């Protein structure tokens, strides 16, 4: 599904939600986010909406620092987890562009060449579909020598693996929040809708990553992809961002900061923990008074 088709699919759903909200006076809306992450956004709509941050909505096992390996007998899963475990810390590039958008053949080739030129191990999720056959990549043999291509993975298990040092993402909100919660620096590769905004926040507001720049043809070239990987993972100690500051070291530091804040939010007494408890208590009280 390309961006145009996705918009046509989503617009009626958004309109239905907006119609419901307009019929109520300052309705309560539970939001999968963290207040500390989006203070300005919460404040900007306070007169129209009562937003209640209860995120990140992620299994507690990932937030508690426990063993996150799920009980799954899928041999393909065991294979990529074993492969990740064999790599040094923060050396693997994890690439996933979501469950809806399909990149053009040209962009897939540029992505592949960028990964090869960067030269570090990667785990690339390419969904199996008749419109996107990963076997058609011209450099597939070289890719298989350097990294691993899979049709699916358990994203939070991958992001929680110590070997992962960078997340190349389409910047869907769930993926963005999972990347932040895992403390993994990101490279934004937005496709449509809120993804552009999320990518901008990753780079400019939270300082945990960068966005790719597209050519005049709307494609991120392999040289650009390699450069962004160096900015986030450290091709050289001297690599800096477009602003002349915030090296990859700073991005990793920021990623760690947001990871800690996200986990604090869901702990006892944290902002999301308190918000959810207060909301549930209010619902229970309303039920008693009926």
LOGU-969549 format. One record per residue (C-alpha): residue number from 0; residue in three letters; x, y, z. Coordinates in Angstrom, 3 decimals, padded with zeros to 6 digits, always signed. Layout:
N
{pos NUM&code ALA&xx X&yy Y&zz Z}
...
***
This chain:
290
{pos 0&code UNK&xx +000.000&yy +000.000&zz +000.000}
{pos 1&code UNK&xx +001.552&yy +003.323&zz -001.010}
{pos 2&code UNK&xx +001.097&yy +006.644&zz +000.790}
{pos 3&code UNK&xx -001.769&yy +007.768&zz -001.456}
{pos 4&code UNK&xx -003.774&yy +004.592&zz -000.883}
{pos 5&code UNK&xx -003.087&yy +004.745&zz +002.852}
{pos 6&code UNK&xx -004.488&yy +008.261&zz +003.142}
{pos 7&code UNK&xx -007.667&yy +007.219&zz +001.319}
{pos 8&code UNK&xx -008.024&yy +004.281&zz +003.671}
{pos 9&code UNK&xx -007.434&yy +006.269&zz +006.869}
{pos 10&code UNK&xx -009.327&yy +009.529&zz +006.277}
{pos 11&code UNK&xx -012.835&yy +008.129&zz +006.976}
{pos 12&code UNK&xx -011.582&yy +006.624&zz +010.236}
{pos 13&code UNK&xx -010.088&yy +009.937&zz +011.371}
{pos 14&code UNK&xx -013.250&yy +011.857&zz +010.442}
{pos 15&code UNK&xx -015.374&yy +009.467&zz +012.471}
{pos 16&code UNK&xx -013.164&yy +009.988&zz +015.526}
{pos 17&code UNK&xx -013.222&yy +013.781&zz +015.147}
{pos 18&code UNK&xx -017.028&yy +013.776&zz +014.859}
{pos 19&code UNK&xx -017.291&yy +011.886&zz +018.140}
{pos 20&code UNK&xx -014.933&yy +014.284&zz +019.936}
{pos 21&code UNK&xx -016.763&yy +017.386&zz +018.679}
{pos 22&code UNK&xx -020.002&yy +016.197&zz +020.273}
{pos 23&code UNK&xx -018.486&yy +016.314&zz +023.758}
{pos 24&code UNK&xx -017.227&yy +019.154&zz +025.937}
{pos 25&code UNK&xx -013.529&yy +018.725&zz +026.705}
{pos 26&code UNK&xx -013.670&yy +014.917&zz +026.525}
{pos 27&code UNK&xx -011.132&yy +012.712&zz +028.228}
{pos 28&code UNK&xx -008.840&yy +010.976&zz +025.753}
{pos 29&code UNK&xx -006.438&yy +008.253&zz +026.827}
{pos 30&code UNK&xx -003.201&yy +008.651&zz +024.882}
{pos 31&code UNK&xx -000.368&yy +006.179&zz +024.402}
{pos 32&code UNK&xx +002.354&yy +008.655&zz +025.269}
{pos 33&code UNK&xx +004.244&yy +010.106&zz +028.207}
{pos 34&code UNK&xx +003.478&yy +013.541&zz +029.593}
{pos 35&code UNK&xx +007.163&yy +014.362&zz +029.999}
{pos 36&code UNK&xx +007.706&yy +013.565&zz +026.318}
{pos 37&code UNK&xx +005.025&yy +015.917&zz +024.978}
{pos 38&code UNK&xx +004.391&yy +018.647&zz +027.544}
{pos 39&code UNK&xx +003.896&yy +021.298&zz +024.875}
{pos 40&code UNK&xx +001.397&yy +019.200&zz +022.921}
{pos 41&code UNK&xx -000.621&yy +018.476&zz +026.064}
{pos 42&code UNK&xx -000.732&yy +022.164&zz +026.911}
{pos 43&code UNK&xx -001.721&yy +023.290&zz +023.423}
{pos 44&code UNK&xx -005.087&yy +021.497&zz +023.476}
{pos 45&code UNK&xx -005.921&yy +021.727&zz +027.161}
{pos 46&code UNK&xx -008.976&yy +023.926&zz +026.539}
{pos 47&code UNK&xx -010.481&yy +021.482&zz +024.010}
{pos 48&code UNK&xx -009.339&yy +018.058&zz +025.174}
{pos 49&code UNK&xx -008.431&yy +016.461&zz +028.473}
{pos 50&code UNK&xx -005.553&yy +014.301&zz +027.284}
{pos 51&code UNK&xx -004.475&yy +011.584&zz +029.699}
{pos 52&code UNK&xx -001.058&yy +010.102&zz +029.021}
{pos 53&code UNK&xx -000.903&yy +006.441&zz +030.001}
{pos 54&code UNK&xx +002.022&yy +005.256&zz +027.893}
{pos 55&code UNK&xx +004.157&yy +003.590&zz +026.965}
{pos 56&code UNK&xx +001.721&yy +000.716&zz +026.384}
{pos 57&code UNK&xx +004.387&yy -001.950&zz +026.277}
{pos 58&code UNK&xx +004.514&yy -005.302&zz +028.119}
{pos 59&code UNK&xx +005.895&yy -004.764&zz +031.606}
{pos 60&code UNK&xx +008.561&yy -007.414&zz +031.068}
{pos 61&code UNK&xx +010.326&yy -005.003&zz +028.711}
{pos 62&code UNK&xx +010.007&yy -002.121&zz +031.146}
{pos 63&code UNK&xx +011.144&yy -004.029&zz +034.232}
{pos 64&code UNK&xx +014.445&yy -005.141&zz +032.741}
{pos 65&code UNK&xx +013.538&yy -008.813&zz +033.063}
{pos 66&code UNK&xx +014.267&yy -011.609&zz +030.593}
{pos 67&code UNK&xx +012.301&yy -010.512&zz +027.536}
{pos 68&code UNK&xx +012.674&yy -013.706&zz +025.519}
{pos 69&code UNK&xx +009.125&yy -014.948&zz +025.043}
{pos 70&code UNK&xx +008.120&yy -018.580&zz +025.011}
{pos 71&code UNK&xx +007.837&yy -019.033&zz +021.274}
{pos 72&code UNK&xx +008.758&yy -022.205&zz +019.436}
{pos 73&code UNK&xx +009.124&yy -020.449&zz +016.084}
{pos 74&code UNK&xx +012.521&yy -021.648&zz +014.790}
{pos 75&code UNK&xx +012.938&yy -018.566&zz +012.588}
{pos 76&code UNK&xx +012.664&yy -016.386&zz +015.677}
{pos 77&code UNK&xx +015.248&yy -018.428&zz +017.525}
{pos 78&code UNK&xx +017.549&yy -017.974&zz +014.551}
{pos 79&code UNK&xx +017.548&yy -014.170&zz +014.469}
{pos 80&code UNK&xx +017.711&yy -013.851&zz +018.254}
{pos 81&code UNK&xx +020.684&yy -016.210&zz +018.295}
{pos 82&code UNK&xx +022.248&yy -014.161&zz +015.496}
{pos 83&code UNK&xx +021.749&yy -010.920&zz +017.458}
{pos 84&code UNK&xx +023.236&yy -012.488&zz +020.571}
{pos 85&code UNK&xx +026.377&yy -013.321&zz +018.612}
{pos 86&code UNK&xx +027.074&yy -009.650&zz +017.801}
{pos 87&code UNK&xx +028.932&yy -007.108&zz +019.987}
{pos 88&code UNK&xx +026.925&yy -004.452&zz +021.822}
{pos 89&code UNK&xx +025.417&yy -001.585&zz +019.809}
{pos 90&code UNK&xx +026.819&yy -002.805&zz +016.481}
{pos 91&code UNK&xx +023.659&yy -003.971&zz +014.681}
{pos 92&code UNK&xx +021.450&yy -001.784&zz +012.474}
{pos 93&code UNK&xx +017.779&yy -002.776&zz +012.789}
{pos 94&code UNK&xx +015.652&yy -001.816&zz +009.756}
{pos 95&code UNK&xx +011.845&yy -001.935&zz +009.597}
{pos 96&code UNK&xx +009.428&yy +000.216&zz +007.606}
{pos 97&code UNK&xx +006.162&yy -000.789&zz +009.238}
{pos 98&code UNK&xx +003.322&yy -003.076&zz +008.259}
{pos 99&code UNK&xx +001.604&yy -000.995&zz +005.568}
{pos 100&code UNK&xx +003.897&yy +001.081&zz +003.356}
{pos 101&code UNK&xx +005.855&yy -000.579&zz +000.565}
{pos 102&code UNK&xx +009.078&yy +001.039&zz -000.615}
{pos 103&code UNK&xx +009.785&yy +001.365&zz -004.318}
{pos 104&code UNK&xx +012.246&yy -001.040&zz -005.914}
{pos 105&code UNK&xx +014.648&yy +001.869&zz -006.364}
{pos 106&code UNK&xx +014.480&yy +002.803&zz -002.682}
{pos 107&code UNK&xx +014.993&yy -000.810&zz -001.638}
{pos 108&code UNK&xx +018.139&yy -000.975&zz -003.770}
{pos 109&code UNK&xx +019.456&yy +002.286&zz -002.300}
{pos 110&code UNK&xx +018.762&yy +001.023&zz +001.213}
{pos 111&code UNK&xx +020.616&yy -002.202&zz +000.480}
{pos 112&code UNK&xx +023.620&yy -000.374&zz -000.969}
{pos 113&code UNK&xx +023.693&yy +002.033&zz +001.972}
{pos 114&code UNK&xx +023.818&yy -000.842&zz +004.446}
{pos 115&code UNK&xx +026.585&yy -002.544&zz +002.500}
{pos 116&code UNK&xx +028.647&yy +000.645&zz +002.278}
{pos 117&code UNK&xx +028.229&yy +001.268&zz +006.004}
{pos 118&code UNK&xx +029.582&yy -002.213&zz +006.568}
{pos 119&code UNK&xx +028.077&yy -003.143&zz +009.916}
{pos 120&code UNK&xx +025.779&yy -006.100&zz +010.629}
{pos 121&code UNK&xx +022.080&yy -005.456&zz +010.152}
{pos 122&code UNK&xx +018.717&yy -007.104&zz +010.736}
{pos 123&code UNK&xx +016.331&yy -006.004&zz +007.986}
{pos 124&code UNK&xx +012.645&yy -006.929&zz +008.091}
{pos 125&code UNK&xx +011.189&yy -007.179&zz +004.590}
{pos 126&code UNK&xx +007.604&yy -008.360&zz +004.571}
{pos 127&code UNK&xx +006.773&yy -011.164&zz +002.201}
{pos 128&code UNK&xx +004.375&yy -009.987&zz -000.491}
{pos 129&code UNK&xx +003.838&yy -010.376&zz -004.203}
{pos 130&code UNK&xx +004.603&yy -006.659&zz -004.608}
{pos 131&code UNK&xx +007.915&yy -006.731&zz -002.765}
{pos 132&code UNK&xx +010.057&yy -009.810&zz -003.340}
{pos 133&code UNK&xx +013.263&yy -009.414&zz -001.308}
{pos 134&code UNK&xx +014.930&yy -012.013&zz -003.526}
{pos 135&code UNK&xx +014.953&yy -009.451&zz -006.325}
{pos 136&code UNK&xx +017.519&yy -007.254&zz -004.583}
{pos 137&code UNK&xx +020.487&yy -007.141&zz -006.925}
{pos 138&code UNK&xx +023.005&yy -007.442&zz -004.092}
{pos 139&code UNK&xx +021.195&yy -010.109&zz -002.077}
{pos 140&code UNK&xx +024.229&yy -012.373&zz -001.863}
{pos 141&code UNK&xx +026.392&yy -009.606&zz -000.368}
{pos 142&code UNK&xx +023.585&yy -008.651&zz +002.021}
{pos 143&code UNK&xx +023.308&yy -012.192&zz +003.359}
{pos 144&code UNK&xx +027.023&yy -012.214&zz +004.131}
{pos 145&code UNK&xx +026.860&yy -009.019&zz +006.197}
{pos 146&code UNK&xx +023.464&yy -009.195&zz +007.851}
{pos 147&code UNK&xx +020.165&yy -011.022&zz +008.080}
{pos 148&code UNK&xx +016.880&yy -010.448&zz +006.237}
{pos 149&code UNK&xx +013.690&yy -011.784&zz +007.837}
{pos 150&code UNK&xx +009.975&yy -011.462&zz +006.972}
{pos 151&code UNK&xx +008.948&yy -010.706&zz +010.562}
{pos 152&code UNK&xx +010.395&yy -010.208&zz +014.020}
{pos 153&code UNK&xx +009.320&yy -009.501&zz +017.589}
{pos 154&code UNK&xx +010.208&yy -005.826&zz +017.588}
{pos 155&code UNK&xx +010.519&yy -005.186&zz +021.309}
{pos 156&code UNK&xx +012.709&yy -008.255&zz +021.737}
{pos 157&code UNK&xx +014.961&yy -006.978&zz +018.970}
{pos 158&code UNK&xx +015.104&yy -003.417&zz +020.296}
{pos 159&code UNK&xx +015.834&yy -004.732&zz +023.787}
{pos 160&code UNK&xx +018.786&yy -006.765&zz +022.554}
{pos 161&code UNK&xx +022.100&yy -005.209&zz +023.583}
{pos 162&code UNK&xx +023.567&yy -005.720&zz +020.110}
{pos 163&code UNK&xx +021.183&yy -003.239&zz +018.471}
{pos 164&code UNK&xx +022.733&yy +000.199&zz +018.080}
{pos 165&code UNK&xx +020.378&yy +001.904&zz +015.644}
{pos 166&code UNK&xx +016.753&yy +001.654&zz +014.512}
{pos 167&code UNK&xx +015.965&yy +002.700&zz +010.922}
{pos 168&code UNK&xx +012.223&yy +003.300&zz +011.168}
{pos 169&code UNK&xx +009.244&yy +004.644&zz +009.224}
{pos 170&code UNK&xx +008.405&yy +006.567&zz +012.422}
{pos 171&code UNK&xx +004.949&yy +005.158&zz +013.024}
{pos 172&code UNK&xx +003.974&yy +006.133&zz +016.547}
{pos 173&code UNK&xx +004.181&yy +002.650&zz +018.047}
{pos 174&code UNK&xx +007.645&yy +002.105&zz +016.591}
{pos 175&code UNK&xx +008.755&yy +005.577&zz +017.665}
{pos 176&code UNK&xx +007.624&yy +004.992&zz +021.236}
{pos 177&code UNK&xx +009.159&yy +001.519&zz +021.318}
{pos 178&code UNK&xx +012.460&yy +002.922&zz +020.075}
{pos 179&code UNK&xx +012.418&yy +005.637&zz +022.729}
{pos 180&code UNK&xx +011.466&yy +003.205&zz +025.473}
{pos 181&code UNK&xx +014.290&yy +000.880&zz +024.448}
{pos 182&code UNK&xx +016.859&yy +003.668&zz +024.380}
{pos 183&code UNK&xx +017.870&yy +002.967&zz +020.775}
{pos 184&code UNK&xx +018.897&yy +005.949&zz +018.592}
{pos 185&code UNK&xx +016.802&yy +006.198&zz +015.428}
{pos 186&code UNK&xx +017.006&yy +007.190&zz +011.793}
{pos 187&code UNK&xx +013.682&yy +008.554&zz +010.610}
{pos 188&code UNK&xx +012.489&yy +007.331&zz +007.230}
{pos 189&code UNK&xx +008.897&yy +008.688&zz +007.292}
{pos 190&code UNK&xx +006.354&yy +007.733&zz +004.632}
{pos 191&code UNK&xx +003.047&yy +009.465&zz +005.386}
{pos 192&code UNK&xx +000.618&yy +010.891&zz +007.982}
{pos 193&code UNK&xx +002.063&yy +011.584&zz +011.450}
{pos 194&code UNK&xx +005.348&yy +009.925&zz +010.565}
{pos 195&code UNK&xx +006.871&yy +013.179&zz +009.292}
{pos 196&code UNK&xx +006.027&yy +014.872&zz +012.585}
{pos 197&code UNK&xx +007.378&yy +011.973&zz +014.613}
{pos 198&code UNK&xx +010.622&yy +012.029&zz +012.625}
{pos 199&code UNK&xx +011.006&yy +015.752&zz +013.259}
{pos 200&code UNK&xx +010.463&yy +015.231&zz +016.990}
{pos 201&code UNK&xx +013.066&yy +012.459&zz +017.061}
{pos 202&code UNK&xx +015.643&yy +014.760&zz +015.515}
{pos 203&code UNK&xx +014.770&yy +018.253&zz +016.758}
{pos 204&code UNK&xx +012.868&yy +017.856&zz +020.035}
{pos 205&code UNK&xx +014.155&yy +014.685&zz +021.650}
{pos 206&code UNK&xx +017.593&yy +014.571&zz +020.037}
{pos 207&code UNK&xx +017.663&yy +010.802&zz +019.715}
{pos 208&code UNK&xx +018.269&yy +010.515&zz +015.991}
{pos 209&code UNK&xx +018.183&yy +012.059&zz +012.534}
{pos 210&code UNK&xx +015.971&yy +012.129&zz +009.441}
{pos 211&code UNK&xx +017.015&yy +011.039&zz +005.983}
{pos 212&code UNK&xx +017.008&yy +013.651&zz +003.241}
{pos 213&code UNK&xx +015.431&yy +012.742&zz -000.072}
{pos 214&code UNK&xx +016.771&yy +013.523&zz -003.512}
{pos 215&code UNK&xx +014.775&yy +015.478&zz -006.079}
{pos 216&code UNK&xx +013.287&yy +012.170&zz -007.180}
{pos 217&code UNK&xx +011.973&yy +011.509&zz -003.677}
{pos 218&code UNK&xx +014.508&yy +008.789&zz -002.923}
{pos 219&code UNK&xx +017.072&yy +008.558&zz -000.116}
{pos 220&code UNK&xx +020.332&yy +007.720&zz -001.870}
{pos 221&code UNK&xx +022.761&yy +005.132&zz -000.544}
{pos 222&code UNK&xx +025.325&yy +007.837&zz +000.271}
{pos 223&code UNK&xx +022.712&yy +009.672&zz +002.350}
{pos 224&code UNK&xx +021.726&yy +006.498&zz +004.169}
{pos 225&code UNK&xx +025.352&yy +005.705&zz +004.960}
{pos 226&code UNK&xx +025.935&yy +009.246&zz +006.248}
{pos 227&code UNK&xx +022.890&yy +009.094&zz +008.525}
{pos 228&code UNK&xx +024.043&yy +005.760&zz +009.903}
{pos 229&code UNK&xx +027.419&yy +007.329&zz +010.690}
{pos 230&code UNK&xx +025.707&yy +010.261&zz +012.415}
{pos 231&code UNK&xx +023.777&yy +007.914&zz +014.691}
{pos 232&code UNK&xx +026.218&yy +005.034&zz +015.184}
{pos 233&code UNK&xx +029.514&yy +006.861&zz +014.918}
{pos 234&code UNK&xx +031.412&yy +006.304&zz +011.718}
{pos 235&code UNK&xx +034.059&yy +008.557&zz +013.236}
{pos 236&code UNK&xx +034.403&yy +010.287&zz +016.590}
{pos 237&code UNK&xx +034.326&yy +013.628&zz +014.761}
{pos 238&code UNK&xx +031.058&yy +013.057&zz +012.898}
{pos 239&code UNK&xx +028.524&yy +015.766&zz +013.740}
{pos 240&code UNK&xx +025.018&yy +016.594&zz +012.638}
{pos 241&code UNK&xx +023.892&yy +019.200&zz +010.126}
{pos 242&code UNK&xx +023.804&yy +021.826&zz +012.868}
{pos 243&code UNK&xx +027.483&yy +021.245&zz +013.645}
{pos 244&code UNK&xx +026.751&yy +019.769&zz +017.037}
{pos 245&code UNK&xx +025.196&yy +016.736&zz +018.715}
{pos 246&code UNK&xx +027.492&yy +013.884&zz +017.826}
{pos 247&code UNK&xx +026.369&yy +010.265&zz +017.899}
{pos 248&code UNK&xx +027.532&yy +010.166&zz +021.508}
{pos 249&code UNK&xx +025.026&yy +012.878&zz +022.406}
{pos 250&code UNK&xx +022.227&yy +011.076&zz +020.596}
{pos 251&code UNK&xx +022.950&yy +007.908&zz +022.522}
{pos 252&code UNK&xx +022.962&yy +009.905&zz +025.759}
{pos 253&code UNK&xx +019.586&yy +011.428&zz +024.893}
{pos 254&code UNK&xx +018.191&yy +008.008&zz +023.999}
{pos 255&code UNK&xx +019.220&yy +006.720&zz +027.423}
{pos 256&code UNK&xx +017.546&yy +009.722&zz +029.080}
{pos 257&code UNK&xx +014.196&yy +009.099&zz +027.392}
{pos 258&code UNK&xx +014.409&yy +005.386&zz +028.071}
{pos 259&code UNK&xx +014.765&yy +006.110&zz +031.781}
{pos 260&code UNK&xx +011.944&yy +008.688&zz +031.763}
{pos 261&code UNK&xx +009.593&yy +006.298&zz +029.962}
{pos 262&code UNK&xx +010.205&yy +003.582&zz +032.501}
{pos 263&code UNK&xx +009.802&yy +005.970&zz +035.414}
{pos 264&code UNK&xx +006.420&yy +007.068&zz +034.025}
{pos 265&code UNK&xx +004.878&yy +003.612&zz +034.443}
{pos 266&code UNK&xx +006.383&yy +002.870&zz +037.830}
{pos 267&code UNK&xx +004.419&yy +003.385&zz +041.033}
{pos 268&code UNK&xx +003.992&yy +007.143&zz +041.418}
{pos 269&code UNK&xx +005.016&yy +007.883&zz +037.826}
{pos 270&code UNK&xx +002.910&yy +010.190&zz +035.665}
{pos 271&code UNK&xx +001.308&yy +007.491&zz +033.499}
{pos 272&code UNK&xx +000.810&yy +005.192&zz +036.464}
{pos 273&code UNK&xx -001.014&yy +007.909&zz +038.413}
{pos 274&code UNK&xx -003.075&yy +008.969&zz +035.395}
{pos 275&code UNK&xx -004.333&yy +005.466&zz +034.717}
{pos 276&code UNK&xx -005.157&yy +004.798&zz +038.365}
{pos 277&code UNK&xx -007.053&yy +008.080&zz +038.632}
{pos 278&code UNK&xx -009.025&yy +007.331&zz +035.474}
{pos 279&code UNK&xx -009.969&yy +003.832&zz +036.643}
{pos 280&code UNK&xx -010.983&yy +005.169&zz +040.064}
{pos 281&code UNK&xx -013.212&yy +007.756&zz +038.410}
{pos 282&code UNK&xx -014.923&yy +005.129&zz +036.256}
{pos 283&code UNK&xx -015.479&yy +002.896&zz +039.281}
{pos 284&code UNK&xx -016.947&yy +005.803&zz +041.255}
{pos 285&code UNK&xx -019.287&yy +006.699&zz +038.409}
{pos 286&code UNK&xx -020.486&yy +003.102&zz +038.305}
{pos 287&code UNK&xx -021.245&yy +003.151&zz +042.012}
{pos 288&code UNK&xx -023.284&yy +006.338&zz +041.720}
{pos 289&code UNK&xx -025.559&yy +005.010&zz +038.980}
***
